[in-house]
Amino acid sequence: MDELKKKFHEKSSKLRKDMRAFIKKNGAKKVDEVVAGQVFGGMRGVKSMIWETSSLDAKVGIRFRGKSIPELQKILPRVKGGTEPMPEGLFWLMLVDEVPTKKQADWLSNEWKKRSKIPDHTYSVLTTLSPDTHPMTQLIIGISSMQVDSVFAKRYAEGMNKADYWDATYEDSMNLIARLPHLAAFIYRRSYHKNVHIESDDSLDWAGNFAHMLGIKGADFKSLMRLYLTIHADHEGGNASAHTSHLVNSTLADVYLSFAGGMCSLAGPLHGLANQEVIKWIMEMTKELNTTKPTKEQVQQYIKDTLAKGKVIPGYGHAVLRQPDPRFTAQRVFAEKHIKGDDFVNIVWQLFETVPDILAGLGKVKNPWPNVDAHSGAILVHYGMKEYSYYTVLFAVSRALGILAASCWSRALGLPLERPKSVTWDWLRKAAK
């Protein structure tokens, strides 16, 4: 048993024992209250699941095992000469609540290299699709096609003891994370670069090799991928993609199926597809104004015109956050360090100075601040990735780290089939009285 797997088994076994004792003693205690608005409002804010890998604070933002993004940037291992943390280090932290050493992060990186081969039939399936098929659709199909290799599904069919569910889930999670950059790069090169692919470079780390296979050169872009894949990795369990994966996984579907289901959620415009909508909206602005260097007054007017049409300003607002998203800030700091004078980046910063005041002035917006999607597209365009329909795939590769780490915990803790109770409109009217 490898070191990471052993640590996870030891920690999860102890927590499972502690949780069972807690439930036996406190299972009947009231810990939350649901109001009618939450029943209608998509269960917003209802405390109803365990998610060990991260938590979200309305003011501080995301914390991974209690650590903020700025803290992660200081304490997680980096590649030699690198400026951003290795996502491998974050996965280790989320899984076992320990900051890994550089040696441990390197081991994980090498372990993923060993597990990264994608089956030939997956490539065959993808090549039958039209190149115009949305990249997220291709990704979901590609992930689903690899389910035939599921360790969990095979061992379950053989009569696996439920005490070993975590073990098979760990193996599947490690394999799927290892393969995702290769699958995602294949989709990118197939869809946008005439099916000309780039061989893997096994001397590189997980994120650096992904950047290499995408075909975008330069150490800065590799650093961007390390940052991007770290800050997008998790956002507690209640967001749509994480919750969908958790729900599907609770049926004992393996992680290929549950993660594919989660990615169907991520592909929605109100979730991961929003990063595509932001840069699309900015490009439409520059086209309508006939300039990539708009004045403050032009930006203000365009924002007001967008709102007057009954549309939202993409990249602004969040279901939980009530401050600027720390993930937005991390990307801004990166841009300030590596990108000088880029027109689209400057527009993002103009929007940051303008949108919150306009939205706050409406008196209807709880959070007028930028979220993670507000910045990412402009940086990617700077490095040559102008194909914004692909951006959510990058999000998906990163989100696998948090979702699959949490899936391991779900199986190790023996969390049950998720089954909330629905009510009718008639029942709710009577209850409200």
TIDRENSE-648181 format. One line per 8 residues: number of its first residue (from 1); for each residue x, y, z of C-alpha. Coordinates in nm, 2 decimals. Layout:
<nodes>
NUM> X/Y/Z; ...
</nodes>
This chain:
<nodes>
1> 0.00/0.00/0.00; 0.15/0.34/-0.10; 0.21/0.61/0.16; -0.07/0.83/0.06; -0.32/0.55/0.05; -0.20/0.42/0.39; -0.23/0.77/0.55; -0.58/0.81/0.41
9> -0.70/0.47/0.54; -0.56/0.55/0.89; -0.73/0.89/0.91; -1.06/0.79/0.75; -1.09/0.48/0.97; -1.05/0.70/1.28; -1.29/0.96/1.16; -1.55/0.70/1.06
17> -1.54/0.56/1.42; -1.57/0.91/1.57; -1.86/1.00/1.34; -2.05/0.69/1.43; -2.01/0.76/1.80; -2.12/1.12/1.74; -2.43/1.02/1.54; -2.53/0.77/1.81
25> -2.51/1.04/2.08; -2.62/1.35/1.88; -2.82/1.21/1.59; -3.15/1.36/1.71; -3.01/1.71/1.78; -3.13/1.99/1.56; -2.85/2.17/1.38; -3.03/2.37/1.11
33> -3.37/2.52/1.02; -3.53/2.53/0.68; -3.76/2.81/0.57; -4.01/2.81/0.28; -3.79/3.03/0.07; -3.52/2.76/0.08; -3.76/2.50/-0.04; -3.83/2.71/-0.34
41> -3.48/2.85/-0.37; -3.29/2.54/-0.47; -3.22/2.43/-0.11; -2.99/2.73/-0.08; -2.78/2.72/0.23; -2.95/2.40/0.38; -2.68/2.21/0.58; -2.73/1.86/0.47
49> -2.40/1.69/0.37; -2.04/1.61/0.49; -1.76/1.74/0.27; -1.42/1.71/0.43; -1.19/1.87/0.17; -1.29/2.23/0.18; -1.53/2.48/0.32; -1.66/2.82/0.21
57> -1.68/3.13/0.42; -1.89/3.43/0.29; -1.62/3.68/0.38; -1.29/3.48/0.37; -1.37/3.27/0.07; -1.26/2.91/0.01; -1.04/2.73/0.26; -0.88/2.40/0.18
65> -0.85/2.21/0.50; -0.87/2.54/0.68; -0.60/2.71/0.46; -0.68/3.01/0.24; -0.54/3.04/-0.12; -0.27/3.29/-0.02; -0.16/3.04/0.25; -0.15/2.76/0.00
73> 0.06/2.96/-0.23; 0.32/2.99/0.05; 0.32/2.64/0.19; 0.25/2.40/-0.09; 0.55/2.25/-0.28; 0.66/2.39/-0.61; 0.85/2.26/-0.90; 1.22/2.38/-0.91
81> 1.22/2.74/-1.01; 0.84/2.75/-1.01; 0.63/3.05/-0.88; 0.30/2.87/-0.82; 0.20/2.56/-0.61; 0.18/2.21/-0.75; -0.18/2.08/-0.77; -0.04/1.75/-0.65
89> 0.03/1.91/-0.32; -0.32/2.03/-0.29; -0.47/1.69/-0.36; -0.25/1.54/-0.09; -0.36/1.81/0.15; -0.73/1.76/0.07; -0.71/1.38/0.10; -0.52/1.35/0.43
97> -0.51/1.70/0.59; -0.13/1.72/0.57; 0.09/1.96/0.37; 0.31/1.72/0.17; 0.69/1.76/0.14; 0.83/1.82/-0.20; 0.94/1.46/-0.21; 0.58/1.34/-0.15
105> 0.44/1.58/-0.41; 0.69/1.45/-0.66; 0.60/1.09/-0.58; 0.23/1.17/-0.65; 0.33/1.34/-0.98; 0.52/1.03/-1.08; 0.25/0.80/-0.97; 0.00/0.99/-1.19
113> 0.24/0.95/-1.49; 0.23/0.57/-1.44; -0.15/0.57/-1.45; -0.20/0.82/-1.73; -0.25/0.59/-2.03; -0.59/0.64/-2.19; -0.75/0.33/-2.36; -0.75/0.33/-2.74
121> -1.12/0.29/-2.75; -1.17/0.63/-2.58; -0.98/0.80/-2.87; -1.19/0.59/-3.12; -1.51/0.71/-2.96; -1.41/1.07/-2.96; -1.29/1.06/-3.32; -1.64/0.96/-3.43
129> -1.78/1.28/-3.30; -1.81/1.60/-3.50; -1.51/1.83/-3.42; -1.78/2.09/-3.36; -1.91/1.90/-3.06; -1.88/2.12/-2.75; -1.56/2.03/-2.57; -1.75/1.96/-2.24
137> -1.97/1.71/-2.43; -1.65/1.54/-2.56; -1.50/1.54/-2.21; -1.81/1.38/-2.06; -1.83/1.12/-2.33; -1.45/1.05/-2.29; -1.48/1.00/-1.92; -1.78/0.77/-1.95
145> -1.60/0.56/-2.21; -1.32/0.49/-1.96; -1.57/0.35/-1.71; -1.49/0.00/-1.85; -1.16/0.02/-1.66; -1.33/0.10/-1.32; -1.17/-0.09/-1.04; -1.47/-0.03/-0.82
153> -1.72/-0.16/-1.08; -1.52/-0.48/-1.13; -1.46/-0.55/-0.77; -1.82/-0.48/-0.68; -1.94/-0.72/-0.94; -1.71/-0.98/-0.78; -1.87/-0.93/-0.44; -1.64/-0.68/-0.28
161> -1.67/-0.63/0.10; -1.82/-0.28/0.17; -1.53/-0.22/0.40; -1.31/-0.21/0.09; -1.52/0.04/-0.11; -1.28/0.32/-0.02; -0.98/0.12/-0.16; -1.13/0.07/-0.50
169> -1.25/0.43/-0.51; -0.90/0.55/-0.43; -0.76/0.35/-0.72; -1.02/0.48/-0.96; -0.97/0.84/-0.85; -0.60/0.82/-0.89; -0.64/0.67/-1.24; -0.89/0.92/-1.35
177> -0.70/1.22/-1.23; -0.39/1.09/-1.40; -0.57/1.06/-1.73; -0.77/1.38/-1.74; -0.50/1.62/-1.87; -0.43/1.38/-2.16; -0.80/1.35/-2.24; -0.85/1.72/-2.22
185> -0.54/1.81/-2.43; -0.65/1.56/-2.69; -0.99/1.73/-2.72; -0.83/2.07/-2.74; -0.59/1.98/-3.02; -0.86/1.78/-3.21; -1.11/2.06/-3.20; -0.90/2.36/-3.25
193> -0.56/2.25/-3.40; -0.65/2.02/-3.69; -0.61/1.70/-3.49; -0.23/1.76/-3.45; -0.14/1.63/-3.11; 0.16/1.68/-2.89; 0.33/1.39/-2.71; 0.35/1.39/-2.33
201> 0.67/1.51/-2.16; 0.72/1.28/-1.86; 0.99/1.51/-1.72; 0.72/1.76/-1.63; 0.47/1.77/-1.34; 0.10/1.70/-1.38; 0.00/2.06/-1.46; 0.32/2.15/-1.65
209> 0.27/1.85/-1.88; -0.09/1.95/-1.94; 0.02/2.30/-2.05; 0.28/2.13/-2.27; 0.03/1.90/-2.44; -0.20/2.19/-2.50; 0.08/2.33/-2.72; 0.11/2.67/-2.55
217> 0.48/2.73/-2.48; 0.66/2.92/-2.21; 0.73/2.88/-1.84; 0.47/3.15/-1.75; 0.19/2.94/-1.90; 0.30/2.63/-1.71; 0.29/2.85/-1.39; -0.06/2.97/-1.49
225> -0.18/2.61/-1.52; -0.04/2.52/-1.18; -0.22/2.82/-1.03; -0.54/2.76/-1.23; -0.57/2.39/-1.15; -0.50/2.46/-0.78; -0.75/2.75/-0.72; -1.04/2.58/-0.91
233> -1.00/2.24/-0.74; -1.28/2.26/-0.49; -1.54/2.49/-0.35; -1.71/2.28/-0.07; -1.97/2.03/-0.15; -2.28/2.23/-0.22; -2.19/2.37/-0.56; -2.37/2.20/-0.85
241> -2.09/1.99/-0.99; -1.96/1.87/-0.65; -2.31/1.80/-0.53; -2.41/1.61/-0.84; -2.10/1.40/-0.82; -2.17/1.33/-0.45; -2.53/1.24/-0.53; -2.44/1.00/-0.81
249> -2.15/0.85/-0.61; -2.39/0.79/-0.31; -2.57/0.53/-0.52; -2.23/0.34/-0.53; -2.18/0.44/-0.89; -1.81/0.44/-0.96; -1.62/0.77/-0.99; -1.61/0.76/-1.37
257> -1.99/0.78/-1.38; -2.03/1.01/-1.08; -1.76/1.26/-1.21; -1.91/1.25/-1.56; -2.25/1.34/-1.40; -2.09/1.62/-1.21; -1.94/1.76/-1.53; -2.28/1.77/-1.69
265> -2.36/2.02/-1.41; -2.04/2.21/-1.46; -2.13/2.26/-1.82; -2.43/2.47/-1.73; -2.42/2.85/-1.79; -2.50/2.91/-1.42; -2.20/2.71/-1.31; -1.87/2.64/-1.49
273> -1.98/2.76/-1.83; -1.98/3.11/-1.68; -1.61/3.15/-1.75; -1.69/3.11/-2.12; -1.96/3.37/-2.09; -1.74/3.64/-1.93; -1.48/3.66/-2.20; -1.75/3.63/-2.47
281> -1.93/3.93/-2.32; -1.60/4.13/-2.30; -1.53/4.05/-2.67; -1.87/4.16/-2.77; -1.82/4.48/-2.58; -1.49/4.56/-2.76; -1.66/4.47/-3.10; -1.96/4.70/-3.03
289> -1.74/4.98/-2.90; -1.49/4.92/-3.18; -1.19/4.94/-2.94; -1.00/4.72/-2.70; -0.91/5.03/-2.50; -1.25/5.16/-2.38; -1.28/5.46/-2.15; -1.43/5.43/-1.81
297> -1.74/5.61/-1.93; -1.78/5.36/-2.22; -1.75/5.06/-1.99; -2.00/5.21/-1.75; -2.25/5.27/-2.02; -2.21/4.92/-2.17; -2.27/4.77/-1.82; -2.59/4.98/-1.78
305> -2.71/4.88/-2.13; -2.65/4.51/-2.05; -2.86/4.54/-1.73; -3.13/4.74/-1.91; -3.17/4.44/-2.15; -3.25/4.22/-1.85; -2.92/4.04/-1.87; -2.66/3.98/-1.59
313> -2.30/4.09/-1.58; -2.12/3.76/-1.62; -1.85/3.69/-1.36; -2.02/3.90/-1.09; -2.21/3.77/-0.79; -2.19/3.45/-0.60; -2.44/3.23/-0.41; -2.23/3.24/-0.09
321> -1.95/3.50/-0.11; -2.00/3.85/0.01; -1.65/3.98/-0.08; -1.43/3.97/-0.39; -1.35/3.60/-0.47; -0.99/3.52/-0.35; -0.96/3.31/-0.67; -1.01/3.63/-0.87
329> -0.75/3.81/-0.66; -0.50/3.53/-0.71; -0.54/3.56/-1.08; -0.51/3.93/-1.07; -0.18/3.91/-0.87; -0.06/3.66/-1.14; -0.15/3.90/-1.42; 0.02/4.19/-1.24
337> 0.33/3.99/-1.21; 0.35/3.83/-1.56; 0.12/4.03/-1.79; 0.19/4.40/-1.86; -0.05/4.62/-2.06; -0.28/4.35/-2.20; -0.60/4.51/-2.33; -0.84/4.24/-2.21
345> -0.67/4.21/-1.87; -0.70/4.59/-1.84; -1.07/4.57/-1.92; -1.12/4.31/-1.65; -0.96/4.55/-1.40; -1.18/4.83/-1.53; -1.49/4.62/-1.47; -1.37/4.55/-1.12
353> -1.35/4.92/-1.05; -1.70/4.98/-1.21; -1.94/4.69/-1.18; -1.97/4.66/-0.80; -2.08/5.02/-0.76; -2.34/4.99/-1.03; -2.48/4.66/-0.90; -2.48/4.78/-0.54
361> -2.67/5.09/-0.65; -2.95/4.87/-0.78; -3.02/4.76/-0.42; -3.11/4.41/-0.52; -2.77/4.24/-0.54; -2.63/4.07/-0.22; -2.29/4.02/-0.37; -2.17/4.27/-0.64
369> -1.82/4.14/-0.63; -1.63/3.94/-0.90; -1.61/3.57/-0.87; -1.34/3.33/-1.01; -1.48/3.34/-1.37; -1.44/3.72/-1.40; -1.06/3.70/-1.46; -0.96/3.36/-1.60
377> -1.06/3.42/-1.97; -0.86/3.74/-2.02; -0.54/3.57/-1.90; -0.60/3.26/-2.12; -0.66/3.49/-2.42; -0.33/3.67/-2.35; -0.14/3.33/-2.38; -0.32/3.25/-2.71
385> -0.60/3.03/-2.59; -0.88/3.23/-2.75; -1.12/2.93/-2.79; -1.34/3.02/-2.50; -1.57/2.73/-2.55; -1.29/2.52/-2.41; -1.24/2.70/-2.08; -1.48/2.49/-1.88
393> -1.27/2.18/-1.96; -0.98/2.34/-1.78; -1.22/2.40/-1.49; -1.32/2.03/-1.50; -0.97/1.90/-1.49; -0.90/2.10/-1.18; -1.24/2.03/-1.01; -1.15/1.65/-1.03
401> -0.90/1.70/-0.75; -1.16/1.81/-0.50; -1.45/1.60/-0.61; -1.25/1.28/-0.63; -1.07/1.34/-0.30; -1.42/1.39/-0.14; -1.55/1.07/-0.31; -1.28/0.87/-0.14
409> -1.40/1.02/0.19; -1.76/0.94/0.12; -1.68/0.58/0.06; -1.44/0.56/0.36; -1.69/0.71/0.59; -1.97/0.49/0.46; -2.20/0.79/0.38; -2.54/0.67/0.27
417> -2.75/0.71/-0.04; -2.86/1.07/-0.06; -3.24/1.11/-0.06; -3.39/1.44/0.04; -3.77/1.47/0.09; -3.97/1.66/-0.16; -4.30/1.83/-0.08; -4.60/1.95/-0.28
425> -4.72/2.30/-0.32; -5.03/2.22/-0.12; -4.82/2.07/0.16; -4.60/2.38/0.18; -4.90/2.62/0.19; -5.05/2.43/0.47; -4.72/2.41/0.66; -4.67/2.78/0.62
433> -5.00/2.84/0.80
</nodes>
